[in-house]
Amino acid sequence: MSGPGRVGRLRADVRRRVGGRVAGAVGMDELAHLDATVDSLAVAVRENRELEAPLEGLVDALERDVAEVLAWRSRTGDDGEVGA
């Protein structure tokens, strides 16, 4: 192999190694993991937003049901007998 070819390979190897060390020192080596985490969180947020309206409806219906039961129990007494 010629001298210029070796120098080119050596230069590329040094850049790769130094680049890897710099990336590690500043945390850039974790960017791929961070990107995957951000993508996962974006999906979760989108899914949560899609569920928000149906869940609000369920909570509203449950609150109405509980209010009706409490009103009924206050009319009938704790033992469930009407007029007690």
Sequence and secondary structure as in RCSB ss.txt:
>XXXX:A:sequence
MSGPGRVGRLRADVRRRVGGRVAGAVGMDELAHLDATVDSLAVAVRENRELEAPLEGLVDALERDVAEVLAWRSR
TGDDGEVGA
>XXXX:A:secstr
  HHHHHHHHHHHHHHHHHHHHHHHHTGGGHHHHHHHHHHHHHHHHHHHHHHHHHHHHHHHHHHHHHHHHHHHHH
H TT  TT 
